[in-house]
Amino acid sequence: MTRRTIRIVIALATISIVGLFATQLYWMDKAFDLRDREFNDRVNIALRSVAQEIMLVNKDSSDVPPVRQLASNYFIVSTNDTLHPYLLESLLENEFRSRNLKTNFEYSIYDCFTDSLVYGGAVTLANEPIKETERPIIPKWDRDSHYFAIYFPEKSSYLIGQMTIWLFSSSILLVVIIFFGYTLWVILKQKRLSEIKNDFINNMTHEFKTPISTITASAELLRSGSLDNSPDKRNRYYQMISDESNRLKLQVEKVLQMAQFETSEIDLNLTSSNIHQLIEKAATSVQILLEERNGSLELHLDATNPEVKVDELHFTNIIRNLLDNAIKYCTENPKIIISTTNSKNGITISVKDNGIGINPVQKKQVFEKFYRVPTGNVHNVKGFGLGLYYVKSLVTAHHGTVDVSSDSNGSTFKIFFPYLK
């Protein structure tokens, strides 16, 4: 699947999901409004019935007063006389139950003679009791008459609870969105892994092809007998075959070693070592490469206690890998500085270069297996993309840490090795 196809699929799927989600929200809002109107209508009918029954008890023949809704969950009903609280509570509870209004409510009675709310109470119709912390003070209604007020503190949650089918469908849609996101993540990850695999194969082929070609050409020349009378040239070609064979061997061992890291724990031979000596050894091994590039290497080994338990072979390879990267990813004359400092719990090694640098996105991936910092040409910088993965794996096996900071003037890798007992 091409990158363009993936982008089209992502765009269409995203538009579809957003459209579905927007439609779902629209209809949920409409459904909530409908439930709200139905609730208000049932409350109005119930309160008018309560008012009518109160008038019958008081033998009041006037018209049934209207129900006034002062807020979404606050209703007022006028009366022509005082009310008995227990009668009102009983009537309200019966009417609300008969109309399936199973939500908690609070009521209060206002007496115009004393200009005060003379009684208030709370009734539990739902499964959960009214929480004291949620019960507000019901305000007075600025009218010169007797009235009772009804307040529904849990109206919104009650209405939402009545929308089970909508909540279920929204949950299904949410699952679909999560699944879509996960599928998209898998597709992009597989695409990236495929690109990394192809890049690795291309570079591995290139790395193996060069020494194989050199060995083949040298062997053909030696077999032809044209060098029988030139011992020096013959020995040089023998040495060339040996060097290229060793190069192939090292490349194969590196790949096999990475595979071993994936399938089993890294076996370390930890010994108390002077890492300054190991750093100097690794620095010596890259001197020829630096001379070929007119580069320089400075050592600022300032740690006062350089004795750390490490696997000497792997530690030397860690430093060598960092130095190789510093040389390879420098467009001009490489300038490398290695420094060491002590801390309370261990020692920090810093490898600074003047290379092309690593941008923030690449920094997150630079320690992944097979990842190679793009240079515009897959063969411009040799390697399999295993060096920093090797560094990360070995440092972690030593219970240490490694991080990188970078800008346009180069990169700095810092490795911390703890003092192991």
C-alpha positions in Angstrom: 0.0 0.0 0.0 1.5 3.3 -1.1 1.8 6.3 1.2 -0.7 8.2 -1.0 -3.3 5.4 -0.7 -2.8 5.3 3.1 -3.4 9.0 3.3 -6.6 8.8 1.3 -7.9 5.9 3.4 -7.1 7.8 6.6 -8.8 11.0 5.3 -12.0 9.2 4.2 -12.2 7.1 7.4 -11.6 10.2 9.5 -14.3 12.2 7.7 -16.7 9.2 8.1 -16.0 8.9 11.8 -16.3 12.6 12.4 -19.6 12.7 10.5 -21.0 9.8 12.4 -19.9 11.3 15.7 -21.4 14.7 14.8 -24.7 13.1 13.8 -24.7 11.1 17.0 -24.2 14.2 19.1 -26.9 16.1 17.2 -29.5 13.3 17.7 -28.5 12.9 21.4 -29.1 16.6 21.9 -32.5 16.3 20.3 -33.3 13.3 22.3 -32.3 15.1 25.5 -34.5 18.1 24.7 -37.4 15.7 24.0 -36.9 14.0 27.3 -36.7 17.4 29.0 -40.0 18.5 27.5 -41.7 15.3 28.4 -40.4 15.6 32.0 -41.6 19.2 32.3 -45.0 18.2 30.9 -45.4 15.4 33.4 -44.4 17.6 36.3 -46.8 20.3 35.2 -49.7 17.8 35.0 -48.7 16.2 38.3 -48.5 19.6 40.1 -51.8 20.8 38.6 -53.4 17.6 40.0 -51.8 18.3 43.4 -53.1 21.8 43.3 -56.6 20.6 42.4 -56.7 18.1 45.2 -55.5 20.8 47.7 -58.4 23.0 46.5 -60.8 20.1 47.0 -59.5 19.6 50.6 -59.8 23.4 51.2 -63.2 23.5 49.5 -61.9 26.2 47.1 -64.0 26.5 43.9 -61.7 28.9 42.1 -59.7 28.0 39.0 -56.7 25.7 39.3 -53.7 28.0 39.4 -51.0 27.6 36.7 -47.7 26.0 37.3 -44.8 28.4 36.8 -41.4 27.1 35.8 -38.8 29.5 37.1 -35.8 27.4 36.0 -35.1 24.1 34.3 -35.6 22.2 37.6 -37.6 24.7 39.7 -41.4 24.9 39.7 -43.8 27.2 41.6 -47.6 26.6 42.3 -49.7 29.3 43.9 -52.4 28.5 46.5 -55.1 30.5 48.1 -54.6 29.3 51.6 -52.0 27.8 53.9 -50.8 24.2 53.4 -50.2 21.3 55.7 -46.7 20.0 54.9 -47.5 16.3 55.3 -50.5 16.6 53.1 -48.5 18.3 50.4 -45.6 15.8 50.6 -48.1 12.8 50.4 -49.9 14.3 47.4 -46.6 15.1 45.6 -45.2 11.7 46.2 -48.3 9.9 45.0 -48.6 12.0 41.9 -45.0 11.7 40.9 -45.0 8.0 41.4 -48.2 7.6 39.4 -46.6 9.5 36.5 -43.3 7.5 36.7 -41.2 10.5 37.9 -38.8 8.5 39.9 -36.3 11.1 40.8 -35.6 12.8 44.1 -37.1 16.2 44.8 -37.3 18.9 47.4 -40.2 21.1 48.3 -40.9 24.2 50.4 -44.0 26.1 51.5 -44.2 29.9 51.5 -46.6 31.8 53.8 -47.4 35.3 52.6 -48.6 36.4 56.1 -45.1 35.8 57.6 -43.3 36.5 54.3 -41.1 33.4 54.8 -40.6 29.8 53.8 -42.3 28.0 56.6 -41.4 24.5 55.8 -39.1 22.5 53.5 -38.4 18.8 53.0 -36.8 16.3 50.7 -38.4 13.2 49.2 -36.4 10.2 47.9 -38.1 8.5 44.9 -34.9 7.2 43.2 -32.7 4.4 44.5 -30.1 6.9 45.8 -30.9 9.2 48.6 -30.4 13.0 48.3 -27.0 14.0 49.4 -26.9 16.8 51.9 -24.0 18.6 50.1 -26.1 18.8 46.9 -29.2 20.4 48.5 -29.3 24.2 47.8 -31.4 26.7 49.6 -34.6 27.2 47.6 -35.1 30.9 46.9 -38.4 32.8 47.6 -40.7 33.8 44.8 -41.4 37.5 44.8 -45.2 37.3 44.9 -47.8 38.2 47.6 -49.5 34.9 47.8 -49.2 31.4 49.3 -47.3 29.0 47.2 -45.2 25.8 47.3 -42.0 25.2 45.3 -40.6 22.0 43.9 -36.9 21.6 43.1 -35.4 18.6 41.3 -31.6 18.5 42.2 -30.9 15.5 40.0 -33.0 16.3 37.0 -30.1 16.2 34.5 -28.7 12.9 35.7 -32.3 11.4 35.7 -32.9 12.5 32.1 -29.5 11.0 31.1 -30.4 7.8 32.8 -33.6 7.7 30.7 -31.5 7.7 27.5 -30.1 4.2 27.8 -30.4 3.3 24.1 -28.6 6.5 23.1 -25.8 5.9 25.7 -25.4 2.4 24.5 -25.2 3.5 20.8 -22.7 6.2 21.8 -20.6 3.6 23.6 -20.6 1.4 20.5 -19.6 4.4 18.4 -16.8 5.1 20.9 -15.6 1.5 20.6 -15.6 1.9 16.8 -13.6 5.1 17.0 -11.0 3.4 19.4 -10.8 0.4 17.1 -10.4 2.7 14.1 -7.6 4.5 15.9 -5.9 1.3 16.9 -6.2 -0.1 13.4 -4.8 3.1 12.0 -1.9 2.9 14.4 -1.2 -0.7 13.4 -1.3 0.2 9.7 1.1 3.0 10.1 3.4 0.9 12.3 3.4 -1.9 9.8 4.1 0.6 7.0 7.0 2.0 9.0 8.4 -1.4 9.9 8.2 -2.4 6.2 10.1 0.7 5.2 12.7 0.0 7.9 13.0 -3.6 6.8 13.5 -2.6 3.2 16.1 0.0 4.2 17.9 -2.6 6.3 17.9 -5.2 3.5 19.2 -2.6 1.0 22.0 -1.5 3.3 22.9 -5.1 4.3 23.1 -6.0 0.6 25.3 -3.1 0.0 27.5 -3.8 3.0 27.9 -7.5 2.0 28.3 -6.8 -1.7 31.4 -4.7 -1.5 33.6 -7.1 0.4 32.3 -10.1 -1.6 33.1 -8.3 -4.8 36.6 -7.5 -3.5 37.2 -11.1 -2.4 35.9 -12.5 -5.7 38.1 -10.2 -7.8 41.2 -10.9 -5.7 40.6 -14.6 -5.8 40.2 -14.5 -9.6 43.4 -12.5 -10.0 45.3 -14.9 -7.8 43.9 -18.0 -9.5 44.9 -16.6 -13.0 48.6 -16.8 -12.0 49.4 -13.3 -13.2 50.8 -12.5 -9.7 53.1 -15.5 -9.4 56.1 -13.4 -10.2 55.1 -10.6 -7.9 55.2 -11.9 -4.2 54.5 -8.4 -2.7 51.4 -7.9 -4.8 50.3 -11.4 -4.2 50.6 -11.0 -0.4 48.8 -7.7 -0.6 45.8 -9.4 -2.3 45.9 -12.2 0.2 45.8 -9.6 3.0 42.9 -7.9 1.2 40.9 -11.1 1.1 41.6 -11.7 4.8 40.6 -8.2 5.8 37.4 -8.3 3.7 36.6 -11.8 5.2 37.0 -10.4 8.7 34.8 -7.4 7.8 32.1 -9.8 6.6 32.5 -11.9 9.7 32.0 -8.8 12.0 28.9 -7.7 10.1 27.3 -11.2 10.3 28.2 -11.4 14.0 26.6 -8.0 14.6 23.3 -9.1 13.0 23.4 -12.4 14.9 24.1 -10.7 18.2 21.1 -8.4 17.7 18.9 -11.5 17.1 20.3 -13.0 20.3 19.4 -9.8 22.3 15.8 -10.3 21.1 15.5 -14.0 22.2 17.5 -14.1 25.4 19.0 -12.0 28.2 22.4 -10.4 27.5 25.1 -12.4 29.3 27.6 -9.9 30.8 31.0 -10.7 32.2 31.1 -7.9 34.8 34.5 -7.0 36.2 35.7 -3.9 38.1 37.4 -1.9 35.3 39.1 1.4 34.8 36.8 2.8 32.1 39.3 5.6 31.2 41.6 2.9 29.9 38.8 1.3 28.0 37.8 4.6 26.5 41.4 5.2 25.4 41.5 1.8 23.8 38.3 2.5 21.9 39.7 5.9 20.8 42.8 4.3 19.5 40.8 2.0 17.3 39.2 4.9 15.3 42.4 7.0 14.8 42.8 5.7 11.3 39.2 6.7 10.4 39.7 10.1 11.9 43.0 10.7 10.0 41.3 9.8 6.7 38.7 12.5 7.4 41.2 15.0 8.9 39.3 14.7 12.2 40.3 15.1 15.8 39.4 13.4 19.1 39.9 15.1 22.5 39.7 13.2 25.8 38.6 15.0 28.9 38.6 12.1 31.4 38.0 14.1 34.6 36.2 11.5 36.7 38.1 11.0 39.9 36.8 7.5 40.4 36.8 5.7 37.0 36.4 2.2 38.5 33.1 0.7 37.5 31.8 -2.9 37.0 31.3 -3.4 33.3 31.7 -6.0 30.6 35.0 -4.7 29.1 34.3 -6.1 25.6 30.8 -4.7 25.4 31.8 -1.4 27.0 34.5 -0.9 24.5 32.1 -1.7 21.7 29.6 0.9 23.1 32.2 3.6 22.9 33.4 2.4 19.5 29.8 2.5 18.2 29.3 6.1 19.4 32.6 7.2 17.9 31.7 5.5 14.5 28.4 7.3 14.4 30.1 10.6 15.3 32.5 10.1 12.3 30.0 8.8 9.8 27.4 11.6 10.4 29.8 14.5 10.1 29.9 16.3 6.7 33.2 18.0 7.4 36.2 17.3 9.5 35.0 15.4 12.5 35.7 17.0 15.9 34.8 14.6 18.8 35.1 15.3 22.5 34.8 12.5 25.1 34.5 13.5 28.7 33.8 11.8 32.0 32.4 13.1 35.3 31.5 11.5 38.6 28.2 11.6 40.5 27.2 10.1 43.8 25.8 6.9 42.3 28.0 6.4 39.2 29.9 7.9 36.3 28.7 9.8 33.2 30.4 9.6 29.9 29.7 12.2 27.3 30.5 11.9 23.6 30.1 15.2 21.7 30.4 15.6 17.9 30.0 18.3 15.3 27.8 16.3 13.0 24.6 16.9 11.2 22.5 16.7 14.3 19.3 14.9 15.1 15.9 16.6 15.0 13.3 16.0 17.9 11.3 13.5 15.9 14.4 11.4 15.1 15.6 11.6 18.7 12.6 9.5 19.8 13.5 6.8 17.2 17.3 6.9 17.1 17.7 4.0 19.6 15.2 1.7 17.8 16.5 -1.3 15.9 17.3 -0.8 12.2 16.5 3.0 12.5 19.0 5.2 10.6 19.0 9.0 10.7 18.1 10.1 7.1 20.9 11.6 5.1 19.3 11.8 1.7 21.1 8.8 0.4 20.7 5.3 1.7 24.3 4.4 0.9 25.8 7.7 1.9 26.3 6.5 5.5 27.1 2.8 5.8 25.6 0.5 8.5 22.5 -1.5 9.4 20.9 0.9 11.8 22.0 -1.4 14.7 24.7 0.6 16.4 22.6 2.8 18.7 20.2 -0.1 19.4 23.2 -2.1 20.5 24.4 0.8 22.7 20.9 1.2 24.3 20.6 -2.6 24.9 24.0 -2.9 26.5 23.7 0.2 28.6 20.3 -1.0 29.9 21.8 -4.4 30.6 24.4 -2.6 32.8 21.5 -0.9 34.6 22.5 2.4 33.1 20.8 5.1 31.0 21.6 6.7 27.7 20.1 9.9 26.2 20.9 12.3 23.4 20.7 16.1 23.0 21.2 17.6 19.6 21.1 20.8 17.6 22.4 22.0 14.2 25.9 22.0 15.5 26.1 18.4 16.4 24.9 15.8 19.0 25.9 14.8 22.5 25.3 11.3 23.8 25.4 10.9 27.6 25.8 7.5 29.2 25.4 6.8 32.9 26.9 3.7 34.5 26.0 3.1 38.2 28.4 1.8 40.7 27.3 -1.8 41.1 28.0 -3.7 44.2 
